[in-house]
Amino acid sequence: MKFFDLKIHCDNAAFEDWQSEVSRILRDLADRLDRDAGRDDAPGGYLLDINGNRVGDWGFDPNYQPE
């Protein structure tokens, strides 16, 4: 079973309006996932805020076991 993991750190200036910034990041990620659909060689990546700072990571984890 494959699990999708997503983490976003919302503690810098880009997140003053955190709802808008998280929405923007998720839309960007959705676009990337659509472009890479069907590819197994891109199991994850990092997330950037509007200022270009790395604020999170995402990926598919085939070994994750829910608690």
KEKE-3310 file (N, C-alpha, C; in steps of 0.2 Angstrom, whole numbers, plus 5000, padded with zeros to 4 digits):
npx = (5004:5003:5007:5003:5013:5014:5021:5021:5029:5024:5030:5036:5038:5030:5019:5010:4997:4991:4982:4980:4993:4996:4986:4990:5002:4998:4990:5001:5008:4998:4998:5010:5010:5000:5007:5017:5010:5009:5022:5035:5047:5048:5046:5044:5046:5051:5044:5040:5039:5030:5041:5052:5058:5062:5049:5043:5040:5035:5029:5028:5026:5030:5031:5025:5016:5000:4995)
npy = (4994:5011:5027:5044:5058:5074:5089:5105:5119:5133:5145:5157:5174:5173:5167:5175:5178:5164:5155:5158:5156:5142:5137:5141:5134:5121:5121:5122:5110:5101:5104:5100:5086:5082:5084:5075:5063:5045:5043:5034:5038:5049:5051:5060:5077:5094:5108:5125:5142:5158:5166:5159:5151:5135:5126:5114:5097:5083:5067:5049:5035:5019:5011:5015:5013:5014:5020)
npz = (5000:4996:5003:5005:5010:5017:5022:5028:5033:5042:5046:5042:5034:5023:5026:5032:5028:5030:5025:5011:5007:5009:5001:4988:4988:4988:4976:4967:4969:4965:4952:4948:4951:4942:4930:4931:4931:4931:4931:4939:4944:4951:4966:4976:4983:4986:4994:4990:4996:4992:4991:4987:4997:5004:5011:5015:5012:5001:4997:4992:5002:5002:5013:5024:5039:5046:5062)
capx = (5000:5006:5004:5006:5015:5015:5022:5022:5031:5021:5032:5040:5034:5026:5013:5006:4990:4993:4977:4981:4999:4995:4982:4994:5007:4994:4989:5007:5009:4993:5000:5016:5007:4997:5012:5021:5006:5011:5029:5037:5054:5047:5042:5043:5050:5051:5039:5043:5034:5030:5047:5057:5061:5060:5045:5040:5042:5030:5032:5025:5030:5027:5033:5022:5011:4996:4995)
capy = (5000:5017:5033:5051:5062:5081:5093:5112:5123:5139:5150:5163:5179:5171:5164:5180:5176:5157:5151:5159:5153:5135:5135:5142:5129:5115:5121:5121:5103:5097:5104:5095:5079:5081:5084:5069:5057:5039:5042:5031:5040:5056:5049:5066:5083:5099:5114:5132:5147:5163:5170:5154:5147:5129:5126:5108:5091:5078:5060:5043:5031:5013:5007:5018:5009:5018:5018)
capz = (5000:4996:5007:5003:5015:5015:5028:5026:5039:5041:5051:5040:5032:5017:5029:5036:5026:5029:5021:5004:5005:5009:4995:4983:4988:4986:4969:4963:4970:4961:4945:4947:4951:4935:4925:4932:4932:4928:4932:4946:4946:4955:4972:4981:4982:4991:4993:4991:4998:4987:4991:4985:5002:5005:5017:5016:5008:5000:4994:4993:5006:5002:5019:5030:5043:5050:5069)
cpx = (5004:5003:5007:5007:5016:5016:5024:5024:5029:5023:5037:5035:5029:5019:5009:4998:4991:4988:4978:4988:4999:4991:4986:4999:5004:4992:4995:5009:5005:4995:5006:5014:5004:5002:5016:5017:5009:5018:5031:5044:5054:5043:5041:5047:5049:5046:5042:5037:5035:5037:5053:5060:5058:5056:5042:5043:5035:5033:5027:5029:5027:5027:5029:5016:5007:4996:4988)
cpy = (5006:5023:5039:5055:5069:5085:5100:5116:5130:5145:5155:5168:5178:5169:5169:5179:5168:5153:5152:5156:5146:5133:5136:5136:5122:5115:5119:5114:5099:5098:5100:5088:5077:5080:5077:5062:5051:5038:5039:5034:5047:5054:5054:5072:5088:5104:5120:5137:5152:5166:5165:5150:5140:5128:5119:5103:5087:5072:5055:5038:5024:5008:5010:5013:5013:5016:5016)
cpz = (5000:5000:5005:5009:5013:5022:5025:5033:5038:5045:5049:5037:5027:5020:5033:5034:5025:5025:5013:5002:5004:5003:4989:4982:4985:4979:4965:4963:4966:4954:4943:4947:4945:4930:4925:4933:4928:4929:4939:4948:4950:4961:4977:4979:4987:4989:4994:4992:4992:4986:4989:4991:5003:5012:5019:5011:5007:4997:4996:4997:5006:5008:5025:5033:5047:5057:5071)
residu = (MET:LYS:PHE:PHE:ASP:LEU:LYS:ILE:HIS:CYS:ASP:ASN:ALA:ALA:PHE:GLU:ASP:TRP:GLN:SER:GLU:VAL:SER:ARG:ILE:LEU:ARG:ASP:LEU:ALA:ASP:ARG:LEU:ASP:ARG:ASP:ALA:GLY:ARG:ASP:ASP:ALA:PRO:GLY:GLY:TYR:LEU:LEU:ASP:ILE:ASN:GLY:ASN:ARG:VAL:GLY:ASP:TRP:GLY:PHE:ASP:PRO:ASN:TYR:GLN:PRO:GLU)
# end
